[in-house]
Amino acid sequence: MNKYILSRKVSSKPPLRKFLLKALPILIFVLAVERYVGQRFLIGGDDQVDRCLPDKWIYLIDTYNKDIWRGDLMAFRAERMSPYFKDGQIIVKIAAGVTGDHVQVDSHQTMINGSLIIEGLPLAEKLKKPTSSFKRDETIPPAAYWLTGKTDKSFDSRYWGYVYDHQVIGRAYALF
């Protein structure tokens, strides 16, 4: 006599409800972190042929960190910077001077607090202005920054003046 044992196959899959109860909090956490990181940080690239910061071209911008010190990289929105930059365009430069620093610009050099920052005014001719129109000997006003690049062809504060707090996006970090 053959004995057949009928057995019911036991499923090793957990019920869907149990899975959702475990997965939902993880999903909410991941989405919250992504939202925070997505709001706080921007990634930008410099596609110019002649870069003012020649060794780097990809930047991480921390929009929550607007505490900028002399020497920091700063991201800001352009204003009054045509023909090189459109209003609103995001730019990264070095904060060479901050509120209270003494700026001197002449046709040969730019000095901040007596230290040489950058030489000459090579873009004056392209801007169709005499070098004498860029001459300055003044103190950086409150809520303002003097920005520059590392190359003499940098279109920077020598030509358009100060960047103010309302233009600041945040501190930038060079990645590559």
C-alpha positions as CSV (number, residue, x, y, z in Angstrom):
1,M,0.0,0.0,0.0
2,N,1.4,3.3,-1.0
3,K,1.2,6.0,1.4
4,Y,1.1,9.4,0.1
5,I,1.9,12.2,2.4
6,L,0.4,15.4,1.4
7,S,2.2,18.3,2.6
8,R,1.6,21.9,2.2
9,K,4.5,23.9,0.9
10,V,5.4,26.6,3.5
11,S,6.2,29.9,1.8
12,S,9.5,31.5,2.9
13,K,8.3,34.9,1.7
14,P,7.3,37.3,4.4
15,P,3.9,38.9,3.9
16,L,3.8,42.1,2.0
17,R,2.4,44.1,5.0
18,K,5.4,43.1,7.1
19,F,7.8,44.2,4.4
20,L,6.1,47.5,4.0
21,L,6.2,48.2,7.7
22,K,10.0,47.7,7.6
23,A,10.6,49.5,4.3
24,L,8.5,52.6,4.8
25,P,10.5,54.2,7.6
26,I,13.8,53.5,5.6
27,L,12.3,55.1,2.5
28,I,11.1,58.1,4.5
29,F,14.6,58.5,6.0
30,V,16.3,58.2,2.6
31,L,14.0,60.8,1.0
32,A,14.5,63.2,3.9
33,V,18.3,63.0,3.7
34,E,18.1,63.5,-0.1
35,R,15.9,66.5,0.3
36,Y,18.2,68.1,2.9
37,V,21.3,67.4,0.8
38,G,19.6,68.5,-2.4
39,Q,18.5,71.8,-0.9
40,R,21.8,72.5,0.9
41,F,24.4,71.6,-1.8
42,L,24.8,72.5,-5.5
43,I,27.4,71.1,-7.9
44,G,28.7,73.5,-10.6
45,G,31.2,73.3,-13.3
46,D,33.3,76.0,-15.1
47,D,33.1,75.4,-18.9
48,Q,35.2,78.5,-19.8
49,V,38.2,78.2,-22.0
50,D,40.2,80.7,-20.0
51,R,39.4,79.8,-16.4
52,C,40.2,82.3,-13.6
53,L,40.8,79.3,-11.3
54,P,42.7,77.2,-13.8
55,D,43.4,74.1,-11.7
56,K,39.8,73.3,-10.9
57,W,36.6,73.1,-12.8
58,I,34.0,71.3,-10.6
59,Y,32.8,72.9,-7.4
60,L,30.5,71.9,-4.5
61,I,28.6,74.9,-3.2
62,D,27.3,74.8,0.4
63,T,24.2,77.1,0.3
64,Y,23.9,77.0,4.1
65,N,27.4,78.3,4.7
66,K,27.5,82.0,3.9
67,D,30.2,82.8,6.5
68,I,32.9,83.8,4.0
69,W,36.5,84.7,5.1
70,R,39.4,86.1,3.2
71,G,40.9,83.3,1.0
72,D,37.7,81.3,0.8
73,L,36.1,80.3,-2.5
74,M,32.7,81.9,-2.8
75,A,29.8,81.3,-5.1
76,F,27.6,84.3,-6.0
77,R,25.1,85.5,-8.6
78,A,26.4,87.9,-11.1
79,E,25.2,91.5,-11.3
80,R,26.5,94.3,-13.5
81,M,29.1,92.0,-15.1
82,S,28.4,92.1,-18.8
83,P,29.7,91.4,-21.3
84,Y,31.4,88.4,-19.7
85,F,28.6,87.2,-17.4
86,K,24.8,87.5,-17.5
87,D,22.9,88.8,-14.5
88,G,22.0,85.8,-12.3
89,Q,24.7,83.5,-13.6
90,I,26.5,81.6,-10.8
91,I,30.2,82.4,-10.5
92,V,32.9,81.1,-8.2
93,K,35.9,83.3,-7.2
94,I,38.3,83.8,-4.3
95,A,37.3,86.2,-1.6
96,A,40.5,88.2,-1.6
97,G,39.1,91.0,0.6
98,V,36.3,91.4,3.1
99,T,34.5,94.2,4.9
100,G,37.0,96.7,6.3
101,D,40.0,95.6,4.2
102,H,41.9,98.4,2.3
103,V,41.8,98.0,-1.6
104,Q,44.2,99.8,-4.0
105,V,43.9,99.3,-7.7
106,D,46.0,101.0,-10.4
107,S,47.1,100.1,-13.9
108,H,50.0,97.9,-12.5
109,Q,48.5,95.9,-9.6
110,T,45.8,95.3,-7.1
111,M,46.7,95.4,-3.4
112,I,44.6,94.5,-0.4
113,N,45.9,95.5,3.0
114,G,49.3,96.2,1.4
115,S,49.7,92.7,-0.1
116,L,49.8,92.1,-3.9
117,I,46.7,90.2,-5.0
118,I,47.0,90.3,-8.8
119,E,48.8,92.3,-11.4
120,G,47.6,94.6,-14.1
121,L,44.3,95.3,-15.9
122,P,44.6,93.3,-19.1
123,L,40.9,93.3,-19.8
124,A,40.5,97.2,-19.8
125,E,41.1,97.4,-23.5
126,K,38.5,94.7,-24.3
127,L,36.1,96.6,-22.1
128,K,37.0,99.8,-24.1
129,K,37.8,101.8,-20.9
130,P,41.1,103.4,-19.9
131,T,42.9,101.8,-17.0
132,S,42.5,105.0,-15.0
133,S,38.7,104.4,-14.8
134,F,39.4,101.3,-12.6
135,K,41.7,103.1,-10.1
136,R,40.6,102.7,-6.5
137,D,42.0,103.5,-3.0
138,E,39.3,102.7,-0.6
139,T,38.0,100.5,2.3
140,I,35.6,97.6,1.5
141,P,32.2,98.6,2.7
142,P,30.0,96.6,5.1
143,A,28.4,93.4,3.7
144,A,30.8,93.4,0.7
145,Y,33.6,91.3,-0.7
146,W,36.4,91.9,-3.2
147,L,36.7,88.8,-5.4
148,T,39.4,87.7,-7.8
149,G,40.7,84.8,-9.7
150,K,44.3,83.4,-10.0
151,T,45.0,84.5,-13.5
152,D,45.6,88.0,-14.9
153,K,42.8,87.5,-17.4
154,S,40.2,86.9,-14.6
155,F,37.2,89.2,-15.0
156,D,36.9,90.1,-11.3
157,S,36.4,92.9,-8.8
158,R,39.1,95.0,-10.5
159,Y,36.6,95.6,-13.2
160,W,33.1,95.5,-11.6
161,G,33.7,96.3,-8.0
162,Y,32.2,94.6,-5.0
163,V,29.9,91.6,-4.5
164,Y,27.4,92.2,-1.8
165,D,25.7,89.8,0.7
166,H,22.5,89.6,-1.2
167,Q,24.4,88.1,-4.2
168,V,26.2,85.3,-2.1
169,I,25.0,81.8,-2.7
170,G,27.5,80.1,-0.3
171,R,30.9,78.9,0.3
172,A,32.4,76.8,-2.6
173,Y,34.8,73.9,-2.5
174,A,36.9,72.9,-5.5
175,L,36.5,69.1,-6.2
176,F,38.3,68.6,-9.5
